[in-house]
Amino acid sequence: MAKVAIMRTLMGLVATAMLLDLVAAVDYTVGAPNGGWDQSTDLQSWATSQTFSVGDNIVFQYSSTHDVLEVSESDYNSCATGSPISTSRSSPTRIALTTAGSRYFICGISNHCSQGMKVQIDAAAASSPAPPQGTTPSAPSPPTDGPTGNSPPPPVTGETVDPPSSAITLKMAAGSILGFGFLVMMLLSL
């Protein structure tokens, strides 16, 4: 009887860990809900309206008249298809965001890219470590531009922005509640 209880408890803990992982990652269907991976959707506006984090997935759904090429930034800007990082021709294509930073995707068919079928995905780090206890984060310097101080500073390229910690906390809380509920159900079935 004790072995069964231990086994059920372990199964509950494993299920909790799996639920936490599922809750933390988000699948984003490119262009959804009002568009898709096609020439008529304003893909960059869609992308800038989303908050992507490491651990999320980008899902491309498309017809056989399209494909998905991941390319360098320069190939993205020029719609060059000659040396893609990766190519997919079967829908749906699911891309995991495994690192923070920008990734670039285009359609390599004919002139689809030049007709707007391209998207830049900017993934932020999943979370940032808390500052050590007893320290306070330093405040950013006020913006100044040049020696006169009248214009804003130039943009920093390659900078990543962490998602709001409240979103991560909410995902973790939901996963914990689901896992705890599952564990309670397992224990009550003893």
Backbone as a printed PyTorch tensor [residue, N CA C, xyz], in Angstrom:
tensor([[[  0.8120,  -1.1820,   0.0000],
         [  0.0000,   0.0000,   0.0000],
         [  0.8690,   1.2650,   0.0000]],

        [[  1.9670,   1.2660,   0.7490],
         [  2.8460,   2.4260,   0.8080],
         [  3.5210,   2.6520,  -0.5400]],

        [[  3.8560,   1.5540,  -1.2390],
         [  4.4830,   1.6880,  -2.5530],
         [  3.5410,   2.3790,  -3.5340]],

        [[  2.2610,   2.0550,  -3.4580],
         [  1.2750,   2.6750,  -4.3430],
         [  1.1750,   4.1700,  -4.0460]],

        [[  1.1640,   4.5450,  -2.7880],
         [  1.0800,   5.9520,  -2.4060],
         [  2.3030,   6.7220,  -2.8860]],

        [[  3.4700,   6.1310,  -2.7380],
         [  4.7080,   6.7820,  -3.1970],
         [  4.6830,   6.9330,  -4.7070]],

        [[  4.2440,   5.8860,  -5.4010],
         [  4.1840,   5.9430,  -6.8620],
         [  3.2150,   7.0380,  -7.3260]],

        [[  2.0610,   7.1290,  -6.6920],
         [  1.0880,   8.1630,  -7.0610],
         [  1.6260,   9.5590,  -6.7670]],

        [[  2.3170,   9.7130,  -5.6720],
         [  2.9070,  11.0080,  -5.3450],
         [  3.9470,  11.3990,  -6.3830]],

        [[  4.7950,  10.4500,  -6.7550],
         [  5.8100,  10.7260,  -7.7730],
         [  5.1670,  11.0680,  -9.1130]],

        [[  4.1100,  10.3580,  -9.4680],
         [  3.4060,  10.6570, -10.7150],
         [  2.8060,  12.0600, -10.6670]],

        [[  2.2950,  12.4540,  -9.5300],
         [  1.7490,  13.7940,  -9.3680],
         [  2.8200,  14.8680,  -9.5230]],

        [[  3.9980,  14.6210,  -8.9700],
         [  5.0940,  15.5780,  -9.1050],
         [  5.5530,  15.6930, -10.5560]],

        [[  5.6330,  14.5630, -11.2510],
         [  6.0110,  14.5950, -12.6670],
         [  4.9710,  15.3590, -13.4800]],

        [[  3.7000,  15.1100, -13.2090],
         [  2.6350,  15.8210, -13.9210],
         [  2.7050,  17.3160, -13.6440]],

        [[  3.0150,  17.6880, -12.4150],
         [  3.1460,  19.1060, -12.0750],
         [  4.2650,  19.7510, -12.8710]],

        [[  5.3990,  19.0770, -12.9550],
         [  6.5280,  19.6160, -13.7230],
         [  6.1590,  19.7680, -15.1950]],

        [[  5.4430,  18.7910, -15.7390],
         [  5.0320,  18.8740, -17.1380],
         [  4.0560,  20.0300, -17.3530]],

        [[  3.1210,  20.2160, -16.4370],
         [  2.1620,  21.3070, -16.5670],
         [  2.8490,  22.6610, -16.4910]],

        [[  3.8480,  22.7930, -15.6040],
         [  4.5810,  24.0550, -15.5180],
         [  5.2680,  24.3710, -16.8310]],

        [[  5.8420,  23.3650, -17.4710],
         [  6.5130,  23.5720, -18.7510],
         [  5.5080,  23.9800, -19.8190]],

        [[  4.3420,  23.3550, -19.8370],
         [  3.3220,  23.6910, -20.8220],
         [  2.7790,  25.0950, -20.6260]],

        [[  2.6170,  25.4990, -19.3860],
         [  2.0620,  26.8100, -19.1090],
         [  3.0710,  27.9030, -19.4620]],

        [[  4.3490,  27.6500, -19.2890],
         [  5.3640,  28.6720, -19.5190],
         [  5.5370,  28.9840, -21.0050]],

        [[  5.4180,  28.0010, -21.8850],
         [  5.6190,  28.2260, -23.3180],
         [  4.3000,  28.6290, -23.9810]],

        [[  4.4130,  29.5200, -24.9700],
         [  3.2450,  29.9700, -25.7050],
         [  3.4880,  29.7020, -27.1880]],

        [[  2.4760,  29.1830, -27.8820],
         [  2.5410,  29.0060, -29.3270],
         [  1.8750,  30.2090, -29.9880]],

        [[  2.5980,  30.8620, -30.9010],
         [  2.0660,  31.9930, -31.6560],
         [  1.9230,  31.5650, -33.1100]],

        [[  0.7000,  31.5770, -33.6360],
         [  0.4740,  31.2980, -35.0440],
         [  0.6780,  32.6020, -35.8070]],

        [[  1.6320,  32.5980, -36.7220],
         [  2.0250,  33.8040, -37.4370],
         [  0.8260,  34.4160, -38.1620]],

        [[  0.5730,  35.6990, -37.8650],
         [ -0.5110,  36.4360, -38.5060],
         [ -1.8780,  36.2760, -37.8820]],

        [[ -2.0450,  35.3200, -36.9800],
         [ -3.3590,  35.0460, -36.3880],
         [ -3.7620,  36.1640, -35.4450]],

        [[ -5.0180,  36.4130, -35.2540],
         [ -6.1580,  35.6180, -35.6740],
         [ -6.7470,  36.0530, -37.0140]],

        [[ -6.3490,  37.2000, -37.5410],
         [ -7.0110,  37.7170, -38.7420],
         [ -6.2300,  37.5090, -40.0260]],

        [[ -5.1200,  36.8280, -39.9670],
         [ -4.2980,  36.6230, -41.1560],
         [ -3.4770,  35.3680, -41.0110]],

        [[ -2.4190,  35.2840, -41.7820],
         [ -1.5600,  34.1120, -41.7290],
         [ -0.2610,  34.3650, -42.4680]],

        [[  0.4640,  33.3000, -42.7440],
         [  1.7160,  33.3720, -43.4880],
         [  1.3480,  33.4720, -44.9640]],

        [[  1.0700,  34.7150, -45.3910],
         [  0.6480,  34.9690, -46.7590],
         [  1.0330,  36.3990, -47.1420]],

        [[  0.7290,  36.7780, -48.3660],
         [  1.1200,  38.0960, -48.8690],
         [  0.1520,  39.2030, -48.4580]],

        [[ -1.0280,  38.8600, -47.9830],
         [ -2.0090,  39.8890, -47.6600],
         [ -1.9740,  40.3350, -46.2010]],

        [[ -1.2470,  39.6250, -45.3390],
         [ -1.1960,  39.9630, -43.9190],
         [ -0.0270,  40.9040, -43.6560]],

        [[ -0.2550,  41.9300, -42.8390],
         [  0.8200,  42.8310, -42.4140],
         [  1.5780,  42.1140, -41.2890]],

        [[  2.5350,  41.3040, -41.6840],
         [  3.2210,  40.4200, -40.7510],
         [  4.0590,  41.1740, -39.7240]],

        [[  4.7030,  42.2590, -40.1270],
         [  5.5410,  42.9780, -39.1690],
         [  4.6990,  43.6810, -38.1150]],

        [[  3.5370,  44.2140, -38.5060],
         [  2.6450,  44.8100, -37.5010],
         [  2.1610,  43.7500, -36.5260]],

        [[  1.8540,  42.5750, -37.0570],
         [  1.4460,  41.4730, -36.1820],
         [  2.5680,  41.1560, -35.1980]],

        [[  3.7940,  41.0250, -35.6930],
         [  4.9210,  40.6410, -34.8380],
         [  5.1910,  41.6780, -33.7550]],

        [[  5.1070,  42.9490, -34.1050],
         [  5.3820,  43.9850, -33.1030],
         [  4.2680,  44.1060, -32.0700]],

        [[  3.1090,  43.5370, -32.3510],
         [  2.0160,  43.5720, -31.3760],
         [  2.0830,  42.4010, -30.3950]],

        [[  3.0490,  41.5100, -30.5780],
         [  3.2020,  40.3380, -29.7180],
         [  4.3930,  40.5280, -28.7830]],

        [[  4.4330,  39.7570, -27.7070],
         [  5.5840,  39.7190, -26.8140],
         [  6.0980,  38.2870, -26.8110]],

        [[  7.1970,  38.0600, -27.5150],
         [  7.7800,  36.7300, -27.6220],
         [  8.8560,  36.5600, -26.5560]],

        [[  8.9100,  35.3830, -25.9700],
         [  9.9230,  35.0660, -24.9700],
         [ 10.6280,  33.7710, -25.3340]],

        [[ 11.8460,  33.6210, -24.8450],
         [ 12.5570,  32.3580, -25.0100],
         [ 11.6770,  31.2570, -24.4230]],

        [[ 11.5280,  30.1780, -25.1510],
         [ 10.6620,  29.0750, -24.7350],
         [  9.3600,  29.0410, -25.5220]],

        [[  8.9860,  30.1730, -26.1340],
         [  7.7830,  30.2130, -26.9580],
         [  8.0450,  29.5560, -28.3060]],

        [[  6.9850,  29.3140, -29.0620],
         [  7.0770,  28.7160, -30.3890],
         [  6.3440,  29.5930, -31.3940]],

        [[  6.9130,  29.6900, -32.5930],
         [  6.2880,  30.3980, -33.6960],
         [  5.7830,  29.3260, -34.6570]],

        [[  4.4990,  29.3880, -35.0140],
         [  3.8960,  28.3800, -35.8860],
         [  3.4790,  29.0540, -37.1920]],

        [[  4.0360,  28.5860, -38.2920],
         [  3.6940,  29.0740, -39.6240],
         [  2.7130,  28.0840, -40.2480]],

        [[  1.5320,  28.5570, -40.6490],
         [  0.5630,  27.7210, -41.3610],
         [  0.3900,  28.3220, -42.7470]],

        [[  0.5600,  27.4830, -43.7800],
         [  0.5680,  28.0190, -45.1420],
         [  0.2000,  26.9430, -46.1460]],

        [[ -0.1180,  27.4060, -47.3560],
         [ -0.4670,  26.4890, -48.4480],
         [  0.8040,  26.0120, -49.1430]],

        [[  0.6390,  25.1150, -50.0950],
         [  1.7820,  24.5500, -50.8220],
         [  2.4450,  25.5670, -51.7550]],

        [[  1.8560,  26.7420, -51.8950],
         [  2.4590,  27.7760, -52.7490],
         [  3.4300,  28.6660, -51.9650]],

        [[  3.7020,  28.3050, -50.7100],
         [  4.6160,  29.0760, -49.8680],
         [  5.6210,  28.1490, -49.1960]],

        [[  6.6410,  28.7430, -48.5780],
         [  7.5820,  28.0270, -47.7430],
         [  8.0590,  28.9820, -46.6610]],

        [[  8.9240,  28.5150, -45.7780],
         [  9.4660,  29.3480, -44.7120],
         [ 10.9770,  29.1820, -44.7240]],

        [[ 11.6820,  30.2930, -44.9170],
         [ 13.1430,  30.3020, -44.8550],
         [ 13.5560,  31.1740, -43.6830]],

        [[ 14.4020,  30.6340, -42.8200],
         [ 15.0280,  31.4920, -41.8210],
         [ 16.3150,  31.9890, -42.4410]],

        [[ 16.5350,  33.2970, -42.3770],
         [ 17.6720,  33.9060, -43.0540],
         [ 18.3820,  34.8840, -42.1230]],

        [[ 19.5450,  35.3470, -42.5680],
         [ 20.2810,  36.3700, -41.8290],
         [ 19.5690,  37.7080, -41.9670]],

        [[ 19.9620,  38.6740, -41.1590],
         [ 19.3410,  39.9990, -41.2350],
         [ 19.5680,  40.6470, -42.6020]],

        [[ 20.7680,  40.5030, -43.1460],
         [ 21.0350,  41.1190, -44.4500],
         [ 20.2190,  40.4400, -45.5560]],

        [[ 20.0740,  39.1170, -45.5030],
         [ 19.2380,  38.4200, -46.4900],
         [ 17.7650,  38.7920, -46.3100]],

        [[ 17.3480,  39.0110, -45.0810],
         [ 15.9760,  39.4590, -44.8030],
         [ 15.7370,  40.8270, -45.4540]],

        [[ 16.6760,  41.7380, -45.2350],
         [ 16.5200,  43.0990, -45.7690],
         [ 16.5020,  43.1300, -47.2970]],

        [[ 17.2590,  42.2310, -47.9300],
         [ 17.3300,  42.2220, -49.3990],
         [ 16.4630,  41.1370, -50.0310]],

        [[ 15.7510,  40.3570, -49.2220],
         [ 14.9280,  39.2300, -49.6930],
         [ 15.7580,  38.2090, -50.4690]],

        [[ 16.9980,  38.0130, -50.0490],
         [ 17.8760,  37.0350, -50.7030],
         [ 17.5730,  35.6360, -50.1760]],

        [[ 17.4520,  34.6770, -51.0900],
         [ 17.0840,  33.3070, -50.7190],
         [ 18.2190,  32.3060, -50.9110]],

        [[ 19.3900,  32.7720, -51.3370],
         [ 20.4790,  31.8720, -51.7180],
         [ 21.1340,  31.0850, -50.6050]],

        [[ 21.1570,  31.6030, -49.3840],
         [ 21.8450,  30.8860, -48.3040],
         [ 21.0350,  30.9280, -47.0070]],

        [[ 19.8780,  30.2530, -47.0070],
         [ 19.0440,  30.2720, -45.7980],
         [ 19.6900,  29.4940, -44.6550]],

        [[ 19.3490,  29.8870, -43.4460],
         [ 19.7800,  29.1530, -42.2540],
         [ 19.0150,  27.8360, -42.1800]],

        [[ 17.7200,  27.8880, -42.5000],
         [ 16.8880,  26.6820, -42.5570],
         [ 15.7510,  26.9240, -43.5420]],

        [[ 15.2030,  25.8230, -44.0560],
         [ 14.1090,  25.8830, -45.0220],
         [ 13.0610,  24.8480, -44.6300]],

        [[ 11.7960,  25.2430, -44.7040],
         [ 10.7120,  24.3080, -44.4630],
         [  9.6650,  24.4870, -45.5460]],

        [[  9.1700,  23.3690, -46.0460],
         [  8.1580,  23.4070, -47.1050],
         [  6.8890,  22.6630, -46.7210]],

        [[  6.7930,  22.2390, -45.4570],
         [  5.5880,  21.5040, -45.0410],
         [  4.9260,  22.2290, -43.8770]],

        [[  3.6470,  22.5360, -44.0820],
         [  2.8720,  23.2410, -43.0780],
         [  2.1920,  22.2500, -42.1470]],

        [[  2.0760,  22.5470, -40.8850],
         [  2.5910,  23.7170, -40.1970],
         [  4.0830,  23.5620, -39.8820]],

        [[  4.7800,  24.6790, -39.8640],
         [  6.1870,  24.7230, -39.4710],
         [  6.2480,  25.3620, -38.0960]],

        [[  6.8380,  24.6510, -37.1650],
         [  6.9320,  25.1290, -35.7750],
         [  8.3880,  25.4450, -35.4720]],

        [[  8.6480,  26.6950, -35.0720],
         [  9.9950,  27.1610, -34.7540],
         [ 10.0540,  27.4850, -33.2660]],

        [[ 10.9610,  26.8260, -32.5490],
         [ 11.1430,  27.1050, -31.1250],
         [ 12.0810,  28.2950, -30.9590]],

        [[ 11.7040,  29.2230, -30.1070],
         [ 12.5610,  30.3640, -29.7880],
         [ 13.4350,  29.9560, -28.6010]],

        [[ 14.6670,  29.5850, -28.8940],
         [ 15.5560,  29.0230, -27.8750],
         [ 16.5390,  30.0210, -27.3000]],

        [[ 16.7110,  31.1610, -27.9610],
         [ 17.6290,  32.1830, -27.4640],
         [ 16.9930,  33.5580, -27.6440]],

        [[ 17.4300,  34.5030, -26.8320],
         [ 16.9470,  35.8790, -26.9530],
         [ 17.5880,  36.5240, -28.1740]],

        [[ 16.8580,  37.4450, -28.7930],
         [ 17.3800,  38.1670, -29.9430],
         [ 16.4180,  38.1190, -31.1090]],

        [[ 16.8860,  38.6110, -32.2420],
         [ 16.0550,  38.6950, -33.4450],
         [ 16.2960,  37.5140, -34.3660]],

        [[ 15.1980,  37.0280, -34.9560],
         [ 15.2700,  35.9880, -35.9820],
         [ 14.4520,  36.4810, -37.1600]],

        [[ 14.8610,  36.0580, -38.3640],
         [ 14.3010,  36.6110, -39.5920],
         [ 13.7730,  35.4890, -40.4770]],

        [[ 12.5170,  35.6460, -40.9570],
         [ 11.8680,  34.6280, -41.7670],
         [ 11.2850,  35.2770, -43.0190]],

        [[ 11.4380,  34.5870, -44.1520],
         [ 10.8900,  35.0590, -45.4180],
         [ 10.2620,  33.8880, -46.1580]],

        [[  9.4130,  34.1990, -47.1220],
         [  8.9390,  33.1880, -48.0540],
         [  9.9060,  33.2270, -49.2340]],

        [[ 10.4260,  32.0700, -49.6210],
         [ 11.4100,  32.0040, -50.6900],
         [ 10.8130,  31.7930, -52.0710]],

        [[  9.5050,  31.7500, -52.1820],
         [  8.8490,  31.5110, -53.4610],
         [  8.7580,  32.8160, -54.2410]],

        [[  9.1900,  32.7780, -55.4800],
         [  9.0750,  33.8880, -56.4270],
         [  9.4240,  35.2150, -55.7710]],

        [[  8.5310,  36.1770, -55.8380],
         [  8.7760,  37.4950, -55.2640],
         [  7.8900,  37.7480, -54.0320]],

        [[  7.5120,  36.6960, -53.3280],
         [  6.6290,  36.8380, -52.1740],
         [  7.2580,  37.7130, -51.0860]],

        [[  8.5580,  37.5440, -50.8430],
         [  9.2220,  38.3410, -49.8110],
         [  9.1350,  39.8240, -50.1340]],

        [[  9.4300,  40.1830, -51.3660],
         [  9.3890,  41.5990, -51.7430],
         [  7.9700,  42.1580, -51.7180]],

        [[  6.9750,  41.2670, -51.7040],
         [  5.5770,  41.6900, -51.5900],
         [  5.1160,  41.7060, -50.1300]],

        [[  6.0640,  41.5800, -49.1920],
         [  5.7430,  41.7090, -47.7710],
         [  5.6690,  40.4280, -46.9900]],

        [[  5.9620,  39.2960, -47.6040],
         [  5.8670,  38.0260, -46.9010],
         [  7.1780,  37.7300, -46.1930]],

        [[  7.3960,  38.4950, -45.1090],
         [  8.5860,  38.3450, -44.2860],
         [  8.2660,  38.8770, -42.8990]],

        [[  8.9450,  38.3350, -41.8960],
         [  8.6710,  38.7650, -40.5330],
         [  9.9360,  38.6400, -39.6820]],

        [[ 10.1370,  39.6460, -38.8480],
         [ 11.2240,  39.6470, -37.8650],
         [ 10.6110,  39.3330, -36.5190]],

        [[ 11.1470,  38.3240, -35.8450],
         [ 10.6580,  37.9210, -34.5330],
         [ 11.7250,  38.2730, -33.5030]],

        [[ 11.3570,  39.0700, -32.5240],
         [ 12.2810,  39.4800, -31.4620],
         [ 11.8780,  38.7880, -30.1700]],

        [[ 12.7180,  37.8580, -29.7230],
         [ 12.4320,  37.1130, -28.4990],
         [ 13.2330,  37.7030, -27.3450]],

        [[ 12.5430,  37.9450, -26.2430],
         [ 13.1820,  38.4470, -25.0340],
         [ 13.5710,  37.2720, -24.1510]],

        [[ 14.5310,  37.5020, -23.2740],
         [ 14.9260,  36.4750, -22.3190],
         [ 13.7150,  36.1040, -21.4760]],

        [[ 13.6330,  34.8380, -21.0810],
         [ 12.4670,  34.3570, -20.3340],
         [ 12.3030,  35.0640, -19.0090]],

        [[ 13.3820,  35.3490, -18.3360],
         [ 13.3140,  36.0890, -17.0790],
         [ 14.6940,  36.6370, -16.7880]],

        [[ 14.7260,  37.6360, -15.9510],
         [ 16.0190,  38.1880, -15.5780],
         [ 16.2720,  37.8900, -14.1180]],

        [[ 17.5210,  37.6120, -13.7640],
         [ 17.8050,  37.3140, -12.3620],
         [ 17.5840,  38.5610, -11.5010]],

        [[ 17.1610,  38.3140, -10.2720],
         [ 16.9580,  39.4250,  -9.3460],
         [ 18.3120,  39.9590,  -8.9020]],

        [[ 18.3980,  41.2590,  -8.6070],
         [ 19.6680,  41.7830,  -8.1210],
         [ 19.9920,  41.1790,  -6.7630]],

        [[ 21.2700,  41.0530,  -6.4270],
         [ 21.6300,  40.4930,  -5.1210],
         [ 20.9940,  41.3070,  -3.9990]],

        [[ 20.6790,  40.6170,  -2.8990],
         [ 20.0600,  41.3030,  -1.7720],
         [ 20.9820,  42.3910,  -1.2650]],

        [[ 20.3840,  43.4820,  -0.8470],
         [ 21.1680,  44.5770,  -0.3110],
         [ 21.6340,  45.5510,  -1.3780]],

        [[ 21.3100,  45.2860,  -2.6480],
         [ 21.6900,  46.2090,  -3.7120],
         [ 20.4390,  46.7300,  -4.3790]],

        [[ 20.5440,  47.8600,  -4.9920],
         [ 19.4250,  48.4000,  -5.7490],
         [ 19.8770,  48.5980,  -7.1740]],

        [[ 19.0040,  48.2840,  -8.1250],
         [ 19.3910,  48.4900,  -9.5170],
         [ 19.6600,  49.9740,  -9.7660]],

        [[ 20.6290,  50.2570, -10.6020],
         [ 20.9330,  51.6520, -10.8970],
         [ 19.9220,  52.1900, -11.8820]],

        [[ 19.5900,  53.4450, -11.7230],
         [ 18.6340,  54.0870, -12.6170],
         [ 19.3350,  54.4610, -13.9080]],

        [[ 18.6200,  54.3670, -15.0520],
         [ 19.2520,  54.7470, -16.3120],
         [ 19.5200,  56.2410, -16.3470]],

        [[ 20.5270,  56.6270, -17.0740],
         [ 20.8720,  58.0350, -17.2200],
         [ 19.8070,  58.7230, -18.0530]],

        [[ 19.5470,  59.9970, -17.8010],
         [ 18.5680,  60.6960, -18.6370],
         [ 19.0690,  60.7860, -20.0630]],

        [[ 18.1430,  60.6960, -21.0380],
         [ 18.5770,  60.7110, -22.4290],
         [ 19.1340,  62.0720, -22.8290]],

        [[ 20.2790,  62.0350, -23.4580],
         [ 20.8640,  63.2260, -24.0660],
         [ 21.4010,  62.8110, -25.4050]],

        [[ 21.4610,  63.7070, -26.3100],
         [ 21.9550,  63.3560, -27.6340],
         [ 23.0060,  64.3490, -28.0600]],

        [[ 24.2020,  63.8830, -28.0870],
         [ 25.2890,  64.7230, -28.5650],
         [ 25.7070,  65.7420, -27.5260]],

        [[ 26.6540,  66.5880, -27.8850],
         [ 27.1860,  67.5540, -26.9300],
         [ 26.1840,  68.6360, -26.5420]],

        [[ 25.1690,  68.8830, -27.3580],
         [ 24.1990,  69.9230, -27.0350],
         [ 23.1430,  69.4360, -26.0680]],

        [[ 22.9170,  68.1460, -26.0000],
         [ 21.9000,  67.5850, -25.1150],
         [ 20.4860,  67.7900, -25.6230]],

        [[ 20.3090,  68.1460, -26.8900],
         [ 18.9810,  68.4370, -27.4170],
         [ 18.3230,  67.2820, -28.1570]],

        [[ 19.0600,  66.2870, -28.5630],
         [ 18.4630,  65.2120, -29.3480],
         [ 18.6130,  63.8860, -28.6070]],

        [[ 17.7120,  62.9240, -28.8580],
         [ 17.7770,  61.6320, -28.1660],
         [ 18.9630,  60.8230, -28.6520]],

        [[ 19.4100,  59.8660, -27.8280],
         [ 20.5480,  59.0370, -28.2230],
         [ 20.1620,  58.1010, -29.3560]],

        [[ 21.1470,  57.6320, -30.1230],
         [ 20.8330,  56.6860, -31.1890],
         [ 20.3330,  55.3790, -30.5940]],

        [[ 19.4740,  54.6480, -31.3240],
         [ 18.9540,  53.3830, -30.7920],
         [ 20.0770,  52.3620, -30.6430]],

        [[ 19.9270,  51.5170, -29.6460],
         [ 20.8830,  50.4440, -29.4150],
         [ 20.4060,  49.2320, -30.1910]],

        [[ 21.2190,  48.7190, -31.0910],
         [ 20.8110,  47.5510, -31.8640],
         [ 21.1760,  46.2900, -31.1030]],

        [[ 20.3490,  45.2670, -31.2550],
         [ 20.6050,  43.9890, -30.6040],
         [ 20.1970,  43.9600, -29.1450]],

        [[ 19.5980,  45.0320, -28.6450],
         [ 19.1860,  45.0810, -27.2580],
         [ 17.9380,  44.2300, -27.0810]],

        [[ 17.8790,  43.4630, -25.9990],
         [ 16.6820,  42.6790, -25.7080],
         [ 16.0030,  43.2630, -24.4870]],

        [[ 14.7160,  43.0870, -24.4170],
         [ 13.9210,  43.5970, -23.3170],
         [ 13.2500,  42.4160, -22.6490]],

        [[ 13.3730,  42.3490, -21.3350],
         [ 12.7420,  41.2630, -20.6040],
         [ 11.2350,  41.4700, -20.5610]],

        [[ 10.4490,  40.3610, -20.6270],
         [  8.9950,  40.5010, -20.5280],
         [  8.6250,  40.9260, -19.1130]],

        [[  7.4410,  41.4690, -18.9380],
         [  7.0300,  41.8580, -17.5900],
         [  7.0280,  40.6490, -16.6780]],

        [[  7.5880,  40.8080, -15.4930],
         [  7.6600,  39.6730, -14.5810],
         [  6.2730,  39.2150, -14.1690]],

        [[  5.2750,  40.0910, -14.2360],
         [  3.9180,  39.6900, -13.8530],
         [  3.3680,  38.6270, -14.7940]],

        [[  3.7430,  38.6770, -16.0820],
         [  3.2730,  37.6640, -17.0290],
         [  3.8850,  36.3110, -16.6900]],

        [[  5.1520,  36.2890, -16.3680],
         [  5.8080,  35.0350, -16.0110],
         [  5.2200,  34.5120, -14.7080]],

        [[  5.0070,  35.3960, -13.7420],
         [  4.4390,  34.9920, -12.4640],
         [  3.0490,  34.3930, -12.6640]],

        [[  2.2500,  35.0030, -13.5250],
         [  0.9080,  34.5000, -13.7920],
         [  0.9610,  33.1020, -14.4070]],

        [[  1.8610,  32.8920, -15.3710],
         [  1.9930,  31.5690, -15.9930],
         [  2.4160,  30.5270, -14.9590]],

        [[  3.3790,  30.8890, -14.1260],
         [  3.8640,  29.9400, -13.1280],
         [  2.7720,  29.6380, -12.0960]],

        [[  2.0120,  30.6490, -11.6920],
         [  0.9380,  30.4360, -10.7210],
         [ -0.1290,  29.5100, -11.3000]],

        [[ -0.4930,  29.7330, -12.5520],
         [ -1.5040,  28.8730, -13.1810],
         [ -1.0140,  27.4300, -13.2460]],

        [[  0.2340,  27.2410, -13.6230],
         [  0.7880,  25.8910, -13.6830],
         [  0.8480,  25.2380, -12.3180]],

        [[  1.2140,  26.0050, -11.3040],
         [  1.2790,  25.4660,  -9.9460],
         [ -0.0940,  25.0570,  -9.4550]],

        [[ -1.0930,  25.8780,  -9.7330],
         [ -2.4550,  25.5550,  -9.3000],
         [ -2.9520,  24.2950,  -9.9970]],

        [[ -2.7140,  24.2040, -11.3040],
         [ -3.1330,  23.0060, -12.0270],
         [ -2.4180,  21.7600, -11.4910]],

        [[ -1.1150,  21.8910, -11.2950],
         [ -0.3500,  20.7510, -10.7810],
         [ -0.7830,  20.3590,  -9.3850]],

        [[ -1.0120,  21.3550,  -8.5280],
         [ -1.4510,  21.0690,  -7.1680],
         [ -2.8140,  20.3880,  -7.1790]],

        [[ -3.7140,  20.8550,  -8.0300],
         [ -5.0290,  20.2270,  -8.1480],
         [ -4.9190,  18.7730,  -8.5870]],

        [[ -4.0310,  18.5320,  -9.5480],
         [ -3.8180,  17.1610, -10.0090],
         [ -3.2680,  16.2960,  -8.8790]],

        [[ -2.3270,  16.8240,  -8.1110],
         [ -1.7300,  16.0830,  -6.9990],
         [ -2.7880,  15.7640,  -5.9450]],

        [[ -3.6480,  16.7330,  -5.6280],
         [ -4.7110,  16.4990,  -4.6470],
         [ -5.6550,  15.4080,  -5.1430]],

        [[ -6.0080,  15.4390,  -6.4200],
         [ -6.8780,  14.4010,  -6.9680],
         [ -6.2280,  13.0310,  -6.8540]],

        [[ -4.9250,  12.9680,  -7.1220],
         [ -4.2110,  11.6890,  -7.0030],
         [ -4.2340,  11.1890,  -5.5670]],

        [[ -3.9910,  12.0850,  -4.6130],
         [ -3.9510,  11.6780,  -3.2100],
         [ -5.3340,  11.2860,  -2.7040]],

        [[ -6.3730,  11.9600,  -3.1790],
         [ -7.7310,  11.6150,  -2.7450],
         [ -8.1850,  10.2730,  -3.2970]],

        [[ -7.5540,   9.8300,  -4.3690],
         [ -7.9540,   8.5370,  -4.9510],
         [ -7.3100,   7.3600,  -4.2100]],

        [[ -6.5300,   7.6380,  -3.1730],
         [ -5.9010,   6.5600,  -2.4110],
         [ -6.9030,   5.8120,  -1.6440]]])
